[in-house]
Amino acid sequence: MWLHRAMHAGFYVLLTASAARYVAYHGVAPAVLVTAAVLGAAYPFGVRWTAALPAVLALWLGLVWPAPSFGWCAIPLFFQCLRQLRPRLAVPLAAVLTGAVVLAQVRLADAVEPSLVLGPVGVAVITAAVFFDRRRLLHQAGVLEERQRLAREIHDTLAQGLSSITLLLELGDTGRAREVAKENLAEARRFVRDLSPLEGRTLTDALHALCDRVEVEGEPYPLPVPVEVALLRVAQGALANVREHAAATSTVITLTYLGDAVTLDVRDDGRGFDPAAIRPEPGRGYGLDAIRDRVAELRGTMTVESAPGEGTALAVSVPTP
């Protein structure tokens, strides 16, 4: 997403500018510049894997104390904390980052003045306000999209069925009306079931109910309901394919939480196939095309790696707000 890319680019701009300012005022200090280079190299790992984020923050803290010029790099790091961690952990950690900038500036200042404190605090407050307002807008957009989807579902299923029943009753065809009513009732139950397929469980628990071997990588964080439902449906479809076609002895599901996406991998050791030779079968709901379409609705991607006799690996990636 554009804001994420802007923050990542901004980090390297600020890192470069801070290094240039330090050299201009203090000369070349190998320890400081090497630490800055290591921080720049480690930053992408902190973005991709939440478990690596503490190491990136530790590098920055070790750099900003002797070289307060690097304090401005706290802005994108602050944003990453808010984005990757849960609020109860991210907010206190962001406060620690802000405090480190303030202390480093005060330590080297000739005289303590309010701007040394108010400047970093103000920037931190603005960054947090932008982040949480953006999250609110994304949530509202997701709610609106879900309402529109439900409206289409109701119109295409329940409303059409009730209209058919009314017309048949007016024509006196009670037998056919009874059949349509039964079909509509079954459709209504399916509709309600699809609204809450997790039934109060976490996504991980729901996946464990489908497969004995489920691995979770990264730090789990709350996912939008449409994303959880889509991933659960993808797992169900992929496992249905494995049961019907693969003749596999082992299947593993891997759920990975990344900074701005969540991925689901389903791997089996079955007979495999040639993905280029697969043709969709009419009336089938668990095919690869159905999975691809479901993931595409969430702006995600699907890849399949397989070959005859070598098993199959299906991977989907869905961006998370």
N, C-alpha and C positions, 0 to 999 in steps of 0.2 A: 504494500500500500504506500501511497505517495508520502504520507507523514513519516512512516517508518524509514523509508529511503532517505528522506530529508534529514532526519535525526542521525542516521548513520553517516551520511556525508558531512553533516555538521560536526560530528565528533572528530573526524580526521582533519577538518579545517581548523577547529579549535586546538587540536593537539599540535598541528604544525605551527600555528600562530603562537602558541604558548612556548614551544621550543625555540622559535625564532626570537621571541621577546627575552627569554632567559639568557640565550647566548649574547644578545645585544647588551644586556645589563651586567651579566656575570661572567661572560666568556664561555669557552668550551669546557664543560664538565662531563667527562666520559660516563661517570656513574649515572648522572641524571639523564643524559641523552640515550644511553643504552636501556635504562628503565622505561623511558618514553617509547622507544622502539618496540620493546617487549609488550608494553601495554597496547600499542597499536596492532601488534600481531595477535594478541590474545582477545581483543575486543570481539571479533566475529564469533569466537567460540562461546563467549558469554551471551551473545545474542541468540545463538542457535541452541545452546544447552543451558538451562537454568542452573544446573549443578556447577557449571563453570563460572557463573556470574560472581559468586563471592571472591574467586581468585582475581578476577578483573578489578573488582572494587578494592581488594587488598593492594594490588599493584598501584592503583591510582592514589590510595591513601599514603602509601610509602613514597610516592612521587610528589604529592602536593605539600607535604610537610617541609621538605627542604627547598621546594620550588613552588611557591604560591601562584606563580604564573599559570600553572596547569589547573588552577581552581575552576576555570570556566568550563573545563571538560566535564564538570559535575552535571551540567544541564542535560546532555544526552544520557549520561549514566543514571541520573535521577529518573528520566523518562523510562529507561529500561527497567528499573526497579518497579515502577508503577505498572508497567505493561506485563511483566513476567511473573510478579509475585502477588500473592493475595494482599488486599489492603491492610490487614492487621499486621503484616510483616513489612510491606513496602513503605508505608507511611513513616514508621519509626526509623527505618533504614535511610529513607530520604532525609529525615531530620538529622541523622548522624552525618550524612554527606554535607549537608548545609553547614552544620556545626564545624566540620573539619575545615571547610573553606574559610569560615569566619575566624577560627583560631589561627590558621596559617597566616592570614592577612594581618591580624592583630599582632602576632608574634614579631613580624618584620617591619611593622609600621613605626615611623618616628613618633607619632602621636595617635592615640586612639580617638577616632571620631565616629559619629553615628553611621556614616555611609559604609564603613567597614562591616557593620552588622546588618543594616537595613538593606543594602544592595543584594547580597546573596539570599537573604530571607525573601525579599520581594521577587526575585527571579524564581525561587523555588515555589512560591505561592502561585505565581502566574503559570508556571509549567504544570503544576498539579491541577489548577483550574481548567486549563486547556484540555488536559488529558481526561478529566472526569466529565467535562461537558461533552467531549467527543464521544466518550463511552455512552453517555446518556442519549445522544443523538442516534448512535448506532443501534442502541436498544429500541428506541422508538421506531426506527426504520424497520427493524426486525419484526416488531409487533405488528406494524402496518402490513408488512409483506405476508405474515402469517394469517392475519385477518382476511386479506384478499384471497389467499390460498383456500382458507376454510369456506369463504363465500362461494368460490368456484366449485369446491367439492360438494357443498350443500345443493347448489343449483343443479349440478350435473347428476347427482344421485338422488337425494331425498326429495327435492322439489319435483323433479321429473317423475319420480315414482308416484308421489301423491297425486300429481296431475293425471297420470294414467289411471289411477284407481277411481278418481272422481268421474272421468270420462266413461269408464266401463260401467260404473254404477248407474250413471245417467242412461246408458244404453241397455241396462237391465242384465248385463252379463256378470252376474255375481260370482260365478265360478272362476272366471278369469280374473276378476277383481281380487278374489281371495288369494289366488296364486301370486299376483303382483304384490299384494300386501305382505305375503310371506317373504318374497324376494327382497322387498324394500326393508323389512325388519332385519333380515340377515345383513343387508348392506349397511343399515344404521348401526348394528352391532360392530361390524367391521370398522366402520368410520370412528366409533367411539374408542375401539381397541387401538386403532392407529394413532389416536391423539395421545395416548399414554402407554406406549409399548414397554417402557421401562418399569412401570408399575411400582414406582417408589424406590427402585433399586438404583445404585450407581451404574454408570456405563460398564465399569470393570466387572461388577457383580453379574450384570446381564451377559457379558461375554463369557464369564466363567460358567454360566449356566449352559452355554452353547458348546464350549470346548474345554477339555481338561487342562490344556497347556495355553495359558494366557500370560504374556510378559508385558510389563508396563515400564516404559523408559521415560525419563524426564520427570519433572515435578508436576503432578496433576493439578489442574486448575478448572474452575467451572466452565462448562461449554454451553453455548446456546442450545436450547431444546432441539431445534431442527438439525443441528450438527450431530447431537447424540443419537437422534432417531435415525439419521442417514447412515451413520457408522454402524449402528446395530443392524439395520436392514442390509447393508453391504456384507457384514459378517454372516448373516443368515443366508444370503444368496450365494456367497462364496462357498460356505460349508455345504449347502445343498448341491452345488456343482461337484464338490469333492466326493460326497456320498454317492452321487449318481454316476459319475464318470471316471473318477481318478483311481479307484481301487487302492487307496493310500493306506499305509499302516501308521502314519504319524502326521498330525496337523498341528501347526503352531500359529497362534494369533499374537501379533505384537502391536501394542498401542503406544505411540510415542507422542509426548507433549513437547512441542517446540515453542520458540518464542512467539511466532505469529502464525502457527499452523499446527494441526494435529494429523498424524498419519496412522493408517491402519494397514498392517500387512498380514496376509493369510498365506502360509507356505505349507505345502504338502510334499510327500515323497512318492506320489503316485505315478501313473504311467505317462503323464505329460501329454502335450499335443503341440501342434503347429498353430500359433495364434493367427497367422495370416490365412489359414485355410478354414477358419471357423465361419459358418454362416448362421445367422439368427434363425431360430425355429418359431413359426407362427404359434401364438397363444402361450408362449412361455414367459413367465414373469421373473425368473431368476437368471436370465442370460447375462452375458457380459455387457451387452448393449443397455440392458435395463440398469445395471449397476453404474455404467458410465453416465447415463442420463441423470440418474439420481444425484451423483456427485457433481455433475456439471451445473445443476440447479443451484448449488452452493459455491459456484466458481472454483470448484476443485478439479483435480486431475486423477486419472486412473492409468496405471501401467500394468502390463501382464508380461511376465518372463516365463517361458516354458519351451520345452522341446520334447519330442517323443522319448520316453524312458528316463527323463531327468526331473520329473516333478514339476510343480507349478508354484510361482510366487505372484500373488496379486497384491498390488499396493495402491492405496488411494491417499491423497493428501487434500485436506480441506483447510482453507485459511480461517483463522479465528480472530474476531475483533478484540 
